[in-house]
Amino acid sequence: MSVRRKKLASGKYVRDYYYEFRMNGEPYRGTTGCSEKKDAINFVRKLKRDLKTAINAKKHNKSLIHFRESVTEGLIGTKVKLEDVFPIFKNEFPKFITKTPSEKRWELKESIWRDFTAFLTSKGVCNIHEVTEENAREYWAYLRRNGRYNKEVKNAQGRKKYKSKRVKLSNTTVDEYRSQLQQVFTVMMCYARLIDNPFRKIAKLESDRRKMDIFTPDELIRINEFIYSDKIVPFCLNGELNKLIVRAVFIIGINTGMRLADIALLKWKDVSLSERMITIFMSKIKTPDPVEIPISKKLLVFLKEQEKLRLNDYVCPELAKLYLEDAGKISFRFSQMLKYLNIETCVLHEGRARQNCIKGIHSLRHQFCYLAGMRGVPENLLQSIVGHMSKDMTRYYMMHKTHELKHKAIAVMDDFEAVPDKNKPSSEVFTDIKKYSAEDLLKAIKDMIG
């Protein structure tokens, strides 16, 4: 018989004991509502006896719901109305995690919960303890067939309402719904003393998302020439400002592999020009350790230019201001630049209702990794520079790196011309890649890893 107390992200343990056991091949887990181990064990014994009685009697599903209510009768907070769930979840969820979600992430979570609530209400479900696995599977199937249950959505500014024409959702989106709802019920199992999570047995769908493509050498040359030219793209009112913004994003992104949030909000306190090192806590990496990114020669030129124009704590004040107002405006400007340069940014895949973005700002992160790989930078060093912390990555590569090795790694990439040489034709910018033979790359790797 297994009873235990859960450990929170803060390191503390929850007050009540949880149980976990199998009966007739079916798993059962939940909270006992007891803070003493002896009481928790007695609770589980009684629960097993009652479950056996219910199973032997072959009660109908509706009778099982009533049985669950009788088992949990007397436990505090069992009956919580569906409309009251999300405020409770928002208050309790930070106790289970180390990093608080952004405001946009909270809006997404609430939108998904509101849609599920609308679906449940149509089925006559009013309280969270009445939600069954059957309800969860029915909603999951509805999403796959018909998309959102509530088709009325608001525009980006949250003012005008309209009926969504999207019918089918991608596997990735459907799984996002499942994941977010499972989170809600995980938290509410503690608060409302639920016996099980109705979304626990619903399997994750295979992702149909296509990853970002990298830019071709020809496309990089076009972008490179444009950001240093006198041309102004007519995609917004202030052409000079937009040019400055996309130029900063491109140069920092392709030379560091950082995400948009980290590029836009980069501060001078994180930059050491003397040591040629950027040290930041990346926005989407769940680790308390900072990521160290060596500064390439081309990035150093850009940063020194920005330092002369320094206005505040941000390396690129205009970029930071726009990001804090609306990050989507930066992606829009970058996308418009690509379209202006006749670079395809979106494609429509079979079975999907909307186009999929294949080239954008995040492509610069992929490009950084790709160029590093072409120049023979060991993957474990690259991993520590760009901040990959997934299980798949850490399974094969060690994480302990030194300043010296990182500088050697970034030095290998310094042949890439982020700032064009006026005495060198643009068509030759990337031809230096060919000068490295397989033997050269192997020797470079051996030299870097000792």
C-alpha positions in Angstrom: 0.0 0.0 0.0 1.6 3.3 -1.1 0.8 6.5 0.6 3.1 9.5 0.4 3.3 13.3 0.5 4.1 15.2 -2.7 7.2 17.5 -2.8 6.6 21.0 -4.3 9.0 22.9 -6.5 9.8 25.0 -3.4 11.2 22.0 -1.7 8.4 21.8 0.9 5.9 18.9 1.2 2.1 19.3 0.9 0.1 18.8 4.0 -2.0 15.7 2.9 -0.9 12.2 2.0 -1.6 10.8 -1.5 -2.4 7.2 -2.4 -1.6 5.1 -5.4 -2.6 1.5 -6.0 -4.0 -0.9 -8.7 -7.2 -2.9 -8.5 -8.4 -5.3 -11.2 -5.7 -3.9 -13.5 -6.9 -0.3 -13.1 -4.7 2.4 -11.4 -6.1 4.6 -8.6 -4.4 7.6 -7.2 -5.5 10.8 -5.4 -5.4 12.6 -2.1 -6.5 11.0 1.2 -7.3 14.4 2.8 -5.3 13.1 5.8 -2.2 14.8 7.2 -1.2 11.8 9.4 0.2 8.6 7.8 -1.8 6.3 10.0 -5.1 8.0 9.0 -4.1 8.0 5.4 -3.5 4.2 5.5 -6.9 3.7 7.1 -8.5 5.9 4.4 -7.0 3.8 1.6 -8.1 0.5 3.3 -11.7 1.8 3.4 -11.5 3.1 -0.2 -10.3 -0.4 -1.4 -13.2 -2.1 0.4 -15.7 0.3 -1.1 -14.2 -0.1 -4.5 -14.4 -3.9 -4.3 -18.0 -3.6 -3.3 -18.8 -1.3 -6.3 -16.9 -3.5 -8.8 -18.4 -6.7 -7.6 -21.9 -5.2 -7.9 -21.1 -4.1 -11.5 -22.5 -0.7 -11.0 -23.2 1.5 -13.9 -21.0 4.5 -14.6 -23.5 6.9 -13.1 -23.6 4.8 -9.9 -19.8 5.0 -9.8 -20.0 8.8 -9.8 -22.3 8.7 -6.8 -20.0 6.2 -5.2 -17.1 8.5 -5.6 -19.0 11.3 -4.0 -19.9 9.1 -1.0 -16.2 8.1 -0.7 -15.0 11.7 -0.7 -17.9 13.0 1.4 -16.7 15.1 4.3 -13.5 16.2 2.6 -13.1 19.9 2.5 -13.5 21.7 -0.9 -14.8 18.8 -2.9 -17.6 20.7 -4.7 -16.1 23.5 -6.7 -18.2 25.1 -9.5 -16.7 25.1 -12.9 -16.7 28.9 -13.1 -14.7 29.1 -9.9 -12.0 26.7 -10.9 -9.6 28.9 -12.9 -9.1 31.7 -10.3 -8.3 28.9 -7.8 -5.9 27.3 -10.3 -4.2 30.6 -11.1 -3.6 31.1 -7.4 -2.4 27.5 -6.6 -0.4 26.7 -9.8 2.7 28.8 -9.0 3.3 26.5 -6.0 3.8 23.5 -8.4 6.3 25.2 -10.7 9.6 27.1 -10.6 8.8 29.8 -13.2 5.6 31.8 -13.3 3.9 31.8 -16.7 3.7 35.1 -18.7 0.5 37.0 -18.9 -0.1 35.7 -22.5 0.4 32.2 -21.2 -2.2 32.7 -18.5 -4.6 34.1 -21.2 -4.1 30.9 -23.2 -4.7 28.7 -20.2 -7.9 30.5 -19.3 -9.2 30.5 -22.9 -8.8 26.7 -23.0 -10.5 26.2 -19.7 -13.4 28.4 -20.7 -13.9 26.4 -23.8 -13.9 23.1 -21.9 -16.3 24.6 -19.3 -18.7 25.6 -22.1 -18.6 22.0 -23.4 -19.2 20.5 -19.9 -22.1 22.9 -19.3 -23.8 21.6 -22.4 -23.5 18.1 -20.9 -25.1 19.2 -17.6 -21.9 19.2 -15.6 -21.7 22.0 -13.1 -19.0 21.0 -10.5 -15.5 19.9 -11.1 -15.9 16.7 -9.1 -18.6 15.6 -11.6 -16.1 15.6 -14.6 -15.3 12.1 -15.7 -12.8 10.5 -18.0 -15.6 10.0 -20.5 -16.2 13.8 -20.6 -12.5 14.4 -21.2 -12.3 11.9 -24.0 -15.5 13.2 -25.6 -14.1 16.8 -25.5 -10.8 15.6 -26.9 -12.5 13.8 -29.8 -14.7 16.9 -30.4 -11.5 19.1 -30.7 -10.0 16.7 -33.3 -13.2 16.6 -35.4 -14.6 20.2 -35.1 -12.0 22.4 -33.4 -12.9 24.7 -30.5 -16.3 24.1 -28.9 -16.9 27.9 -28.5 -16.4 29.3 -32.0 -16.7 33.0 -30.9 -13.3 34.6 -30.5 -11.9 38.1 -30.1 -9.4 39.9 -32.3 -5.8 40.6 -31.2 -6.9 43.8 -29.3 -9.6 41.8 -27.5 -12.4 44.2 -28.7 -14.2 42.8 -31.7 -15.8 39.4 -31.6 -16.3 37.1 -34.6 -17.0 33.5 -35.4 -13.9 31.4 -36.1 -14.0 29.6 -39.4 -11.3 27.1 -38.3 -12.7 23.6 -38.3 -9.8 21.3 -37.8 -7.0 21.9 -35.3 -3.5 20.5 -35.7 -2.4 17.6 -33.5 0.0 20.0 -31.8 -2.8 22.4 -30.9 -5.1 19.6 -29.7 -2.3 18.2 -27.5 -1.8 21.7 -26.1 -5.4 21.7 -25.0 -5.0 18.3 -23.4 -1.8 19.3 -21.6 -3.3 22.6 -20.2 -6.4 20.9 -18.9 -4.4 18.1 -17.3 -2.5 20.8 -15.5 -5.7 22.3 -14.1 -6.9 18.9 -12.8 -3.5 18.1 -11.3 -3.7 21.2 -9.2 -7.4 20.7 -8.4 -6.8 17.2 -7.2 -5.0 18.8 -4.2 -7.5 21.6 -3.7 -10.8 19.8 -4.4 -9.8 16.3 -3.3 -10.5 14.7 -6.7 -9.9 11.0 -6.9 -8.3 11.0 -10.4 -7.3 13.3 -13.2 -9.8 12.7 -16.1 -7.1 13.6 -18.7 -4.4 11.3 -17.3 -5.1 8.3 -19.6 -5.4 10.4 -22.8 -2.3 9.8 -24.9 -0.3 12.5 -26.4 -0.8 12.9 -30.2 2.1 12.7 -32.6 3.2 16.2 -33.4 2.5 17.4 -37.0 4.4 20.7 -36.6 7.1 21.4 -39.1 10.2 22.8 -37.6 11.7 26.1 -38.7 13.8 25.9 -41.9 17.2 27.6 -42.1 18.0 30.3 -44.7 19.9 29.4 -47.8 23.3 31.0 -48.5 21.6 33.1 -51.2 18.9 34.3 -48.8 21.4 35.2 -46.1 23.3 37.2 -48.7 20.1 39.1 -49.6 19.3 39.8 -46.0 22.9 40.8 -45.2 23.1 43.2 -48.1 19.7 44.8 -47.3 20.3 45.6 -43.7 23.5 47.4 -44.5 22.1 49.2 -47.6 20.3 52.5 -47.9 17.0 50.8 -49.0 13.9 51.3 -46.9 11.1 48.7 -47.0 7.6 50.3 -47.3 6.1 47.9 -44.7 5.5 50.5 -42.0 5.5 54.2 -41.5 8.9 54.7 -39.9 11.2 52.9 -42.3 14.5 53.9 -40.6 13.3 52.6 -37.2 12.1 49.4 -38.7 15.4 48.9 -40.5 17.3 49.4 -37.2 15.1 46.8 -35.5 15.4 44.1 -38.1 19.1 44.8 -38.4 19.6 44.3 -34.6 17.5 41.1 -34.6 19.4 39.6 -37.5 23.0 40.4 -36.3 22.4 39.4 -32.7 20.3 36.3 -33.6 22.6 34.8 -36.1 25.7 35.4 -34.0 24.3 34.1 -30.7 21.5 31.7 -31.4 19.4 33.5 -28.8 15.6 33.6 -28.9 13.7 36.8 -29.6 12.9 37.6 -26.0 16.6 37.4 -25.1 17.7 39.4 -28.1 15.2 42.2 -27.5 15.7 42.5 -23.7 19.5 42.1 -23.7 21.0 44.5 -21.2 24.5 46.0 -21.0 25.0 44.4 -17.6 24.9 41.0 -19.3 27.6 42.0 -21.9 31.3 42.1 -21.2 33.1 43.6 -24.2 36.5 43.2 -22.6 36.0 39.4 -22.0 33.9 39.1 -25.2 31.2 37.2 -23.3 27.4 37.5 -23.0 26.0 35.9 -19.8 22.3 35.7 -19.5 19.5 33.6 -17.8 17.6 32.5 -20.9 13.9 33.2 -21.0 12.7 29.7 -21.8 15.3 27.5 -20.1 14.2 25.9 -16.8 17.6 26.1 -15.1 19.0 28.4 -12.4 22.3 28.5 -14.3 23.2 31.3 -16.7 24.1 30.6 -20.3 27.4 32.0 -21.5 27.7 33.0 -25.2 31.1 34.2 -26.6 30.9 37.3 -28.7 32.1 36.8 -32.3 34.2 39.4 -34.1 31.2 40.6 -36.2 28.9 40.9 -33.2 31.6 42.8 -31.3 31.6 45.4 -34.1 27.9 45.8 -33.8 27.9 46.0 -29.9 30.6 48.7 -30.0 28.5 50.7 -32.4 25.5 50.4 -30.0 27.6 51.3 -27.0 28.4 54.7 -28.6 24.7 55.3 -28.9 23.8 54.0 -25.5 20.6 55.5 -24.1 19.6 53.2 -21.2 20.2 49.7 -19.8 19.2 47.9 -23.0 21.6 47.1 -25.8 18.9 48.0 -28.3 16.5 50.4 -26.7 14.1 50.7 -29.7 13.9 46.9 -30.0 13.2 46.5 -26.2 10.5 49.1 -26.3 8.7 47.5 -29.2 9.0 44.0 -27.6 7.5 45.2 -24.3 4.6 46.8 -26.2 3.9 44.0 -28.5 6.4 41.3 -29.4 4.3 40.3 -32.5 5.2 43.6 -34.1 8.8 42.6 -34.3 8.0 39.3 -35.9 5.8 41.1 -38.3 8.5 43.5 -39.4 11.0 40.7 -39.8 8.5 38.7 -41.9 7.7 41.7 -44.0 11.4 42.2 -44.7 11.7 38.6 -45.9 8.7 38.9 -48.1 10.2 42.1 -49.6 13.3 40.1 -50.4 11.2 37.4 -52.0 12.0 34.8 -49.3 9.2 32.4 -48.7 8.1 32.4 -45.1 4.9 30.2 -44.9 3.6 27.0 -46.6 0.3 25.2 -46.4 0.6 21.6 -45.4 -1.9 18.9 -46.3 -4.5 18.4 -43.6 -4.0 21.8 -42.0 -6.3 24.7 -42.1 -3.7 27.4 -41.7 -0.3 28.1 -43.2 2.7 27.0 -41.2 5.6 29.5 -40.7 8.8 27.9 -41.9 11.2 30.9 -41.9 11.3 33.8 -39.4 13.3 35.1 -36.5 13.6 31.7 -34.8 15.3 30.5 -38.0 18.3 32.5 -36.9 18.7 30.2 -33.9 18.7 27.2 -36.1 21.0 28.9 -38.5 23.5 29.6 -35.8 23.5 25.9 -34.8 23.8 24.8 -38.5 26.7 27.1 -39.2 28.4 25.9 -36.1 28.0 22.3 -37.1 29.4 23.1 -40.6 32.5 24.6 -39.0 33.1 21.6 -36.8 32.0 23.0 -33.4 31.3 19.9 -31.1 27.7 19.6 -30.3 28.2 19.5 -26.6 29.9 22.9 -26.8 27.1 24.3 -29.0 24.5 23.0 -26.6 26.0 25.0 -23.7 26.2 28.1 -25.8 22.6 28.1 -27.2 21.1 26.8 -23.9 19.4 23.6 -25.0 18.4 21.8 -21.8 16.0 19.0 -23.1 16.4 15.4 -22.0 17.3 14.3 -25.5 20.2 16.7 -25.7 21.6 16.1 -22.2 21.4 12.4 -22.5 24.3 12.3 -24.9 26.4 15.4 -24.2 28.0 16.6 -21.0 27.2 20.1 -19.7 30.4 21.3 -18.0 32.2 23.8 -20.2 35.0 26.3 -19.8 35.4 29.9 -21.1 38.4 28.8 -23.2 36.6 26.0 -25.0 33.7 28.3 -25.8 35.9 31.0 -27.2 37.6 28.4 -29.4 34.2 27.2 -30.6 33.0 30.6 -31.5 36.3 31.5 -33.1 35.8 28.7 -35.6 32.6 30.5 -36.7 34.2 33.9 -37.2 34.7 33.2 -40.9 31.0 33.9 -41.3 30.6 37.5 -42.6 27.7 39.1 -40.6 29.2 42.5 -41.6 30.0 42.5 -45.3 33.5 43.3 -46.5 33.3 46.1 -49.0 36.3 44.7 -50.9 34.7 41.2 -51.2 31.8 40.4 -53.5 28.6 39.3 -51.6 28.6 36.0 -53.6 31.9 35.0 -52.0 30.6 35.6 -48.4 29.9 31.9 -47.8 32.3 30.3 -50.2 35.0 30.0 -47.4 33.0 27.1 -46.0 34.3 24.9 -48.8 37.9 25.3 -47.8 37.5 23.0 -44.8 38.1 19.3 -45.6 36.8 16.5 -43.4 40.3 16.1 -42.0 40.5 19.8 -41.1 37.2 19.6 -39.2 38.2 16.4 -37.4 41.5 18.1 -36.4 39.6 21.3 -35.2 37.3 19.1 -33.1 40.2 17.2 -31.5 42.0 20.5 -30.8 38.9 22.0 -29.1 38.1 19.1 -26.9 41.8 18.4 -26.0 
